[in-house]
Every structure is written in structure tokens, then in C-alpha cells.
Amino acid sequence: MGKYTRRGTCRLCSSKELELAFQLAPTPIGDAYLPVKQKLESYPVELFLCRSCGLAQLLDVVEPEEVYRPYIYRTADSLGLVEHFRKYADEVMKAVNPKKGGLVVDIGGNDGSFLKFFRNHGMKVLGVDPATKIAREATESGIKTLPAFFTPELASEIRKENGNASIITANNTMANIDDLQGMMDGVKKLLAPDGVFVFETGYVLDLLQKKIIDNIYHEHISYFSVKPLENFFRNNSLELIDAKRVATKGGSLRCTVQLKGGPRKRSPAADELIKLEAESRIHNHETFRAFASELENIKNELTKLLNGLKAKGKLIAGYGASVGVTTILHNFGLNKNLISFLVDDNPNRQNLYSPGLNIPVLNPKALYEKKPDYVVILAWQYAKPILDKNKAYLKHGRFINIIPKVEVA
């Protein structure tokens, strides 16, 4: 195995007291859906828990260039996310009440969907995203986006050209960055004295409680909770002033941070979540091992069901072709022998092959043309809209739900 490195310290507190909580199957880069069948290199997916601060994290870091330059995911691909961003931007503007024309910088801005809403509020906006093609598309759509990784050096350049930022955002991005210290150095350089840094990221409490295995992959190298984040910000002359749970991506955290000594008062919500985390024992490796055991039970039940159906000559397809689906396919033992083809609503993923397993991805029309007997809902978080949209399929086939439990719908 080549293009990855293993770090020996915690990403937040630099402790070497790291304990393996559980490991998933090695997989290729989850978003490497390609137009031709290809043998891809697999990388380890092993989750470690820091005994000092409690952060759950992958220590094996695939080179960012390998993950992001060919990136094909766009914000608009996620059902309901653009509408979520509209409400989110409104809430931030109301809470922060920045001066009109102030600068908003979005780290990992993707297609510019979030920043468009700040622009509508009269703010000056700038995106930063290393996915070259997506950054170019965002710029062409009117949201200037720098095709780069966010570093302290880039923060200095942005400040020099635009002044300090009233608001810095980073959504579904913090979990993807190995050098969080460098990111915070950049945030501190760029943020105005009365500014705020607001971010959303997956919440490990939701991941454990809802069995969100499809949020675990190489791109996500940190699995956050409030307590480790609060300590990290404090050690970086920053203050966590608010934390709240939001529903996106199966369950996320939205945190608001200011420079140390900033003008805003701390909300009691952060302390309430820290208390909940302690009660839920999410910083204990036994909790993670129980999670892994539950996933193993789902795998065994699902493969038993599918092998039985295949033995009867049934044709089986899968619904979904995302980075998270790659995790599910590899960890639940769903190869071409069980799943003949995948379908996905996103045209950018159709007529490609799944990473490593080379299962073809087709237009959902294939459900009516090829008429599979069963369809496994791999994009299980969207099971309801998938079922609602494909009621006609039930005339000749059945859907199979996989999480929270395996059942034929």
C-alpha cells in the first residue's frame, strides 16, 4: 500500500495515548467511481480513540491530492442540503448581525451553494476548495472560489486582499483535515476581532446511536464530539460559545467559535451536550466495540438473506452510489456475486463502476427495464424518498432495508 501515512499522535491534543476502538475493511477511495473497470489500491480504515481528550479518529491519512483533486461530490447532490444551508445562513446572519458588505469565507465551499445565501444577505463572499473542477464551476456560477487547501499562508493572502472576515464557515470539512492546528492558525489570522467561526460536522454520538457506518471512510479522519473540541479551541486561544445538534448527514454538530475574549457570551447548550456525551459513554472504547458488533450482526443477517435469494435465482440490485455506499458494500460483503448492478439518481454517477468492486452504476430506469427481483437500499438514510419515488417498482419487485435492521419492505 502506498499513498498514505500513519500519524502517531492525536489530531486535537497531540497525545500518544491512542487505542484501537474497531476496524473496518480496507477500501479504495470511496468516491473513485470510474468510467472503466479498474483495480484500485485499498487503504486501512481503523478507528482509534484518544485516551487523553476522547477524540475518535483514523490515524491512516491518505494523501489529500489522492482524495480531493478528482472529487465528484457536489452539495446539490445531497437531498435537502441546499434548503438546509438557506435556513442555516439565515440563522447565522441573525445571530451574528455582521456589518453589510463584510467578508464571509467558506472553507471547503464546494459548489458555492452555502455562500450564495450570504451573498443574498449583502455580504462579500469567497470560497476555498481544493477540488479544482468544482472550484472552477463555483467561480463560473458567480461565487469566487480559490482552488486550494486552506492554510495560514492562504489566510494571510485573503486578509491582505479582502480584510478580516466577519464570518468563517466550514461545513462537513473539519472532519476531513489532518492539520487542524494549521487550520486554526489560519482561522485566527483571518477572523475579525468580533467575528465568528461557524462549522457543521458529523457528530459521533449520532454515528454510534444510529449505526451510521456510511459516514466512516478515508475522507473523514476525525469523528467529533463537543468535549474534545472545547479543549482544542481553548488551547488555541479560541472559545467555543455554542454547540447544537442538527439533522443533516444523519446527525451533525453545529459549533460557533470566537477569538478568546470575544464579545459574545457562551450558551449553556455546549455544557448540556458535554453532559450527554458523558452519560452516553462515547469516549469509551467499549461503546465503539458494541457498535462494531451491531454492524457485524447486520452484515451476517444481510448476506444470509441475499445468498438465499441468489440460490433461488433472484436478480438483486442496489440503490445508491456514493462514497458512503462504498463503505457499506465492502464491509457488508456485497460484491458482484450478490449485487448485479447499482442505480443512482445523480447523473454524474451513472455509467460508472463502483470503487474496487466494479459494480456498474445505472440510471434508476434500470429498475423497470432489467426488473430486478430485489433492490437493497444502500443509501438507507434516504429510504423514504426512494420508496416514495419508486412505488411503481413494487409491482414486480421488493426493496430491502439494511439499517437500523435488515427487513424486506
C-alpha positions as CSV (number, residue, x, y, z in Angstrom):
1,M,0.0,0.0,0.0
2,G,1.3,3.4,-1.0
3,K,-0.1,6.9,-0.7
4,Y,-0.9,7.2,2.9
5,T,0.9,7.9,6.2
6,R,0.1,6.9,9.7
7,R,0.3,9.6,12.4
8,G,1.3,8.7,15.9
9,T,-0.4,11.4,17.9
10,C,-4.0,12.7,18.4
11,R,-5.1,15.2,15.9
12,L,-6.5,17.5,18.6
13,C,-4.3,17.2,21.7
14,S,-1.1,15.6,20.3
15,S,-1.3,12.8,22.9
16,K,0.3,9.4,22.0
17,E,-2.3,7.6,24.2
18,L,-4.3,6.1,21.3
19,E,-6.3,2.9,21.5
20,L,-7.8,0.9,18.6
21,A,-11.6,1.0,19.0
22,F,-12.5,-1.0,15.9
23,Q,-11.5,-1.6,12.3
24,L,-13.5,-1.7,9.1
25,A,-12.5,-3.5,5.9
26,P,-9.7,-1.7,3.9
27,T,-11.3,0.1,1.0
28,P,-10.3,2.1,-2.1
29,I,-11.0,5.9,-2.1
30,G,-14.8,5.9,-1.6
31,D,-15.6,8.4,-4.3
32,A,-13.5,6.8,-7.0
33,Y,-16.4,5.9,-9.3
34,L,-14.7,5.4,-12.7
35,P,-15.8,5.0,-16.3
36,V,-13.8,1.8,-16.8
37,K,-13.3,-1.2,-14.6
38,Q,-10.2,-0.8,-12.6
39,K,-8.3,-2.5,-9.8
40,L,-7.8,0.2,-7.1
41,E,-5.5,0.3,-4.1
42,S,-7.2,-0.2,-0.8
43,Y,-6.3,1.7,2.4
44,P,-6.9,0.8,6.1
45,V,-10.0,2.1,7.9
46,E,-9.1,1.8,11.6
47,L,-10.8,4.0,14.2
48,F,-8.7,4.9,17.3
49,L,-9.8,6.7,20.5
50,C,-7.6,9.2,22.2
51,R,-7.4,8.3,25.9
52,S,-6.4,11.9,26.8
53,C,-9.1,14.0,25.1
54,G,-11.6,11.4,23.7
55,L,-11.4,12.2,20.0
56,A,-12.3,9.3,17.7
57,Q,-10.1,9.3,14.6
58,L,-8.4,7.5,11.8
59,L,-4.6,7.6,12.0
60,D,-4.0,6.4,8.5
61,V,-4.2,9.5,6.3
62,V,-4.4,9.1,2.5
63,E,-2.7,11.9,0.6
64,P,-5.2,14.7,0.1
65,E,-4.3,15.1,-3.5
66,E,-5.4,11.4,-4.0
67,V,-8.8,12.1,-2.4
68,Y,-9.8,15.6,-3.5
69,R,-8.4,16.5,-6.9
70,P,-10.7,14.0,-8.7
71,Y,-13.6,14.7,-6.3
72,I,-17.1,14.5,-7.9
73,Y,-19.5,15.2,-4.9
74,R,-21.4,18.4,-5.0
75,T,-23.5,20.0,-2.2
76,A,-26.5,20.0,-4.5
77,D,-26.2,16.2,-4.8
78,S,-27.4,15.7,-1.2
79,L,-31.2,15.7,-0.9
80,G,-32.3,18.7,1.2
81,L,-28.9,20.1,1.9
82,V,-29.3,23.3,-0.2
83,E,-32.5,24.1,1.7
84,H,-30.7,23.3,5.0
85,F,-28.0,25.8,4.0
86,R,-30.5,28.5,3.3
87,K,-32.0,28.3,6.8
88,Y,-28.5,27.9,8.3
89,A,-27.3,31.1,6.6
90,D,-30.4,33.0,7.8
91,E,-29.7,31.8,11.4
92,V,-26.1,32.8,11.3
93,M,-26.8,36.2,9.9
94,K,-29.5,36.8,12.6
95,A,-27.2,35.6,15.4
96,V,-24.0,37.4,14.3
97,N,-25.6,40.5,12.8
98,P,-22.5,41.4,10.8
99,K,-22.0,44.7,9.0
100,K,-23.4,44.6,5.5
101,G,-20.7,44.0,2.9
102,G,-18.5,42.2,5.4
103,L,-16.5,39.2,4.3
104,V,-17.7,35.6,4.6
105,V,-15.2,32.8,3.8
106,D,-16.3,29.2,3.4
107,I,-13.6,26.6,3.8
108,G,-14.4,23.6,1.7
109,G,-17.1,25.6,-0.1
110,N,-17.7,23.0,-2.8
111,D,-20.1,24.3,-5.4
112,G,-20.8,27.6,-3.6
113,S,-24.4,26.7,-2.5
114,F,-23.9,28.0,1.0
115,L,-22.2,31.2,0.1
116,K,-25.0,32.2,-2.3
117,F,-27.3,32.7,0.6
118,F,-24.8,35.0,2.4
119,R,-24.4,37.0,-0.9
120,N,-28.2,37.4,-0.9
121,H,-27.9,39.0,2.5
122,G,-25.5,41.6,1.1
123,M,-22.2,40.0,2.2
124,K,-19.0,39.7,0.2
125,V,-18.2,36.0,-0.2
126,L,-15.2,33.9,-1.0
127,G,-14.9,30.1,-1.2
128,V,-11.9,27.9,-0.7
129,D,-11.9,24.3,-2.1
130,P,-9.1,22.0,-3.3
131,A,-11.3,20.2,-5.8
132,T,-10.1,22.1,-8.9
133,K,-13.1,21.3,-11.2
134,I,-15.7,22.1,-8.6
135,A,-13.9,25.3,-7.5
136,R,-13.9,26.4,-11.2
137,E,-17.6,25.6,-11.6
138,A,-18.4,27.6,-8.4
139,T,-16.5,30.6,-9.7
140,E,-18.2,30.4,-13.1
141,S,-21.6,30.4,-11.2
142,G,-20.7,33.7,-9.6
143,I,-19.1,32.5,-6.3
144,K,-15.4,33.2,-6.5
145,T,-13.7,30.1,-5.1
146,L,-9.9,29.6,-4.7
147,P,-8.8,26.1,-5.9
148,A,-6.6,25.5,-2.9
149,F,-6.3,23.9,0.6
150,F,-6.9,26.4,3.4
151,T,-3.6,27.2,5.1
152,P,-2.2,30.0,7.4
153,E,-0.4,31.3,4.3
154,L,-3.6,31.4,2.2
155,A,-5.4,33.1,5.2
156,S,-2.8,35.9,5.2
157,E,-3.2,36.4,1.4
158,I,-7.0,36.5,1.7
159,R,-6.8,39.1,4.6
160,K,-4.3,41.2,2.6
161,E,-6.6,41.3,-0.4
162,N,-10.0,41.5,1.4
163,G,-9.5,42.4,5.0
164,N,-10.6,40.4,8.0
165,A,-13.6,38.0,7.8
166,S,-16.8,38.7,9.7
167,I,-17.7,35.1,9.4
168,I,-15.7,32.0,8.5
169,T,-17.6,28.8,7.9
170,A,-16.6,25.1,7.3
171,N,-19.3,22.6,6.7
172,N,-18.6,18.9,6.5
173,T,-14.9,19.9,6.2
174,M,-13.3,19.8,9.7
175,A,-13.5,16.0,9.8
176,N,-11.5,15.8,6.6
177,I,-8.5,17.9,7.6
178,D,-5.4,16.3,9.2
179,D,-3.7,19.5,10.2
180,L,-6.4,21.0,12.3
181,Q,-3.8,23.1,14.1
182,G,-2.8,24.7,10.8
183,M,-6.4,25.3,10.0
184,M,-7.0,27.1,13.4
185,D,-3.9,29.2,12.8
186,G,-5.4,30.3,9.5
187,V,-8.8,31.0,11.1
188,K,-7.2,33.2,13.8
189,K,-5.3,35.2,11.2
190,L,-8.3,35.8,9.1
191,L,-11.1,36.3,11.7
192,A,-12.1,39.8,12.7
193,P,-11.9,40.5,16.5
194,D,-15.7,40.4,16.7
195,G,-16.1,37.7,14.1
196,V,-17.2,34.1,14.4
197,F,-16.1,30.8,13.0
198,V,-19.1,28.5,12.5
199,F,-18.9,24.9,11.3
200,E,-21.0,21.8,11.0
201,T,-19.5,18.3,11.2
202,G,-20.7,14.8,11.8
203,Y,-21.5,14.0,15.5
204,V,-20.0,10.8,16.8
205,L,-22.9,10.4,19.2
206,D,-25.4,10.2,16.3
207,L,-23.0,7.9,14.4
208,L,-23.0,5.4,17.3
209,Q,-26.6,5.6,18.1
210,K,-27.9,5.4,14.6
211,K,-25.3,2.9,13.2
212,I,-24.1,5.4,10.5
213,I,-21.4,3.2,9.1
214,D,-21.6,5.0,5.8
215,N,-20.1,8.1,7.4
216,I,-16.8,6.3,8.1
217,Y,-14.3,6.5,5.2
218,H,-10.9,7.8,4.4
219,E,-12.1,11.3,3.7
220,H,-13.5,11.6,7.3
221,I,-10.4,11.2,9.5
222,S,-12.0,12.7,12.7
223,Y,-15.3,11.9,14.4
224,F,-16.0,14.8,16.7
225,S,-17.8,15.4,20.0
226,V,-18.1,18.6,22.0
227,K,-15.7,17.9,24.9
228,P,-12.5,17.3,22.8
229,L,-13.4,20.2,20.6
230,E,-13.8,22.6,23.5
231,N,-10.4,21.7,24.9
232,F,-8.8,22.1,21.5
233,F,-10.2,25.5,20.9
234,R,-9.2,26.6,24.4
235,N,-5.7,25.5,23.8
236,N,-5.7,27.6,20.6
237,S,-6.9,30.9,22.2
238,L,-10.4,30.4,20.9
239,E,-13.7,30.0,22.7
240,L,-16.5,27.6,21.9
241,I,-19.6,29.7,22.5
242,D,-22.3,27.5,21.2
243,A,-23.0,23.9,20.1
244,K,-26.2,22.4,18.8
245,R,-27.3,19.2,17.2
246,V,-28.7,19.4,13.6
247,A,-30.2,16.7,11.5
248,T,-28.0,16.8,8.4
249,K,-25.9,13.8,7.3
250,G,-27.7,11.6,9.7
251,G,-26.8,13.8,12.7
252,S,-24.3,16.6,13.0
253,L,-23.0,19.3,15.3
254,R,-23.0,23.0,14.6
255,C,-20.4,24.8,16.6
256,T,-19.8,28.6,17.0
257,V,-16.4,29.8,18.0
258,Q,-14.9,33.2,18.6
259,L,-11.4,34.6,19.4
260,K,-10.5,34.4,23.1
261,G,-12.1,37.4,24.9
262,G,-14.5,38.0,22.1
263,P,-17.8,39.9,22.6
264,R,-20.3,37.1,22.7
265,K,-21.5,35.1,25.8
266,R,-21.3,31.4,25.9
267,S,-24.5,29.4,25.5
268,P,-25.3,26.7,28.1
269,A,-26.0,24.3,25.2
270,A,-22.4,23.2,24.9
271,D,-22.3,22.1,28.6
272,E,-25.5,20.2,28.1
273,L,-24.1,18.2,25.2
274,I,-20.9,17.5,27.2
275,K,-23.0,16.1,30.0
276,L,-25.0,14.0,27.5
277,E,-21.7,12.7,26.0
278,A,-20.5,11.6,29.4
279,E,-23.8,9.8,30.1
280,S,-23.7,8.1,26.7
281,R,-20.0,6.9,27.3
282,I,-19.0,7.9,23.8
283,H,-15.4,8.4,24.9
284,N,-15.2,4.8,26.0
285,H,-13.7,2.2,23.6
286,E,-16.3,-0.4,24.8
287,T,-19.1,1.7,23.3
288,F,-17.3,1.6,19.9
289,R,-16.8,-2.1,20.1
290,A,-20.5,-2.6,20.8
291,F,-21.2,-0.5,17.7
292,A,-18.9,-2.7,15.6
293,S,-20.6,-5.8,16.9
294,E,-24.0,-4.4,15.9
295,L,-22.7,-3.8,12.4
296,E,-21.3,-7.4,12.2
297,N,-24.8,-8.7,13.1
298,I,-26.4,-6.6,10.3
299,K,-23.7,-7.9,7.8
300,N,-24.4,-11.6,8.8
301,E,-28.2,-11.2,8.5
302,L,-28.0,-9.3,5.2
303,T,-25.6,-11.7,3.5
304,K,-27.6,-14.7,4.7
305,L,-30.7,-13.2,3.2
306,L,-29.1,-12.3,-0.1
307,N,-27.2,-15.6,-0.5
308,G,-30.6,-17.4,0.0
309,L,-32.2,-15.2,-2.7
310,K,-29.4,-15.8,-5.1
311,A,-29.6,-19.5,-4.6
312,K,-33.2,-19.2,-5.8
313,G,-32.0,-17.4,-8.9
314,K,-33.2,-14.0,-7.9
315,L,-31.7,-10.8,-9.5
316,I,-30.6,-8.3,-6.9
317,A,-29.7,-4.6,-7.4
318,G,-28.6,-1.9,-5.0
319,Y,-29.9,1.7,-4.7
320,G,-27.2,4.3,-4.1
321,A,-23.7,5.0,-5.4
322,S,-22.0,7.4,-3.0
323,V,-18.8,7.5,-1.0
324,G,-20.7,6.0,1.9
325,V,-22.1,3.2,-0.2
326,T,-18.5,2.2,-0.9
327,T,-18.1,1.6,2.8
328,I,-21.3,-0.4,3.0
329,L,-20.5,-2.6,0.0
330,H,-17.0,-3.5,1.2
331,N,-18.0,-4.0,4.9
332,F,-21.2,-5.9,4.4
333,G,-19.6,-8.3,1.8
334,L,-21.8,-7.0,-1.1
335,N,-19.8,-7.9,-4.2
336,K,-20.9,-8.5,-7.9
337,N,-21.9,-12.1,-7.0
338,L,-24.7,-10.6,-4.8
339,I,-25.4,-7.2,-6.3
340,S,-25.6,-7.3,-10.1
341,F,-25.8,-3.5,-10.6
342,L,-26.4,-0.2,-8.7
343,V,-28.7,2.6,-9.6
344,D,-28.3,6.3,-8.5
345,D,-30.4,9.4,-9.2
346,N,-27.3,11.5,-9.8
347,P,-26.4,11.6,-13.5
348,N,-22.8,12.3,-12.6
349,R,-22.6,8.8,-11.1
350,Q,-24.4,6.9,-13.8
351,N,-22.5,4.7,-16.3
352,L,-19.5,4.4,-13.9
353,Y,-18.2,1.5,-11.9
354,S,-18.1,1.3,-8.1
355,P,-14.6,1.6,-6.4
356,G,-12.8,-1.7,-6.1
357,L,-15.8,-3.9,-6.7
358,N,-16.5,-2.6,-10.3
359,I,-20.3,-2.9,-9.9
360,P,-21.9,-0.9,-12.7
361,V,-24.0,2.2,-11.8
362,L,-27.1,2.7,-13.9
363,N,-30.0,5.2,-14.2
364,P,-32.9,4.2,-11.9
365,K,-34.9,3.4,-15.1
366,A,-33.0,0.1,-14.9
367,L,-35.3,-1.0,-12.1
368,Y,-38.1,-1.1,-14.7
369,E,-36.1,-2.3,-17.7
370,K,-34.0,-5.0,-16.0
371,K,-36.6,-5.7,-13.4
372,P,-34.5,-7.0,-10.5
373,D,-36.5,-9.1,-8.0
374,Y,-35.0,-7.2,-5.0
375,V,-33.3,-3.8,-4.5
376,V,-31.1,-3.3,-1.5
377,I,-31.4,0.4,-0.3
378,L,-27.7,1.1,0.3
379,A,-28.5,4.9,0.6
380,W,-30.5,3.9,3.6
381,Q,-30.7,7.5,5.0
382,Y,-32.9,8.3,2.0
383,A,-35.0,5.2,2.2
384,K,-38.3,7.1,2.5
385,P,-37.9,9.3,-0.6
386,I,-36.5,6.3,-2.6
387,L,-39.6,4.3,-1.7
388,D,-41.9,7.2,-2.4
389,K,-40.3,7.8,-5.8
390,N,-40.4,4.1,-6.8
391,K,-43.8,2.8,-5.8
392,A,-44.3,1.5,-9.3
393,Y,-41.3,-0.8,-8.9
394,L,-43.3,-2.7,-6.2
395,K,-45.5,-4.2,-8.8
396,H,-42.7,-6.6,-9.8
397,G,-40.0,-6.3,-7.0
398,R,-39.3,-5.7,-3.4
399,F,-37.0,-3.3,-1.5
400,I,-34.7,-4.4,1.3
401,N,-33.8,-2.0,4.1
402,I,-30.5,-2.6,5.9
403,I,-30.2,0.0,8.8
404,P,-31.3,0.1,11.6
405,K,-32.3,-3.5,10.8
406,V,-32.5,-5.8,7.8
407,E,-36.0,-6.2,6.5
408,V,-37.8,-6.7,3.2
409,A,-40.0,-3.7,2.7
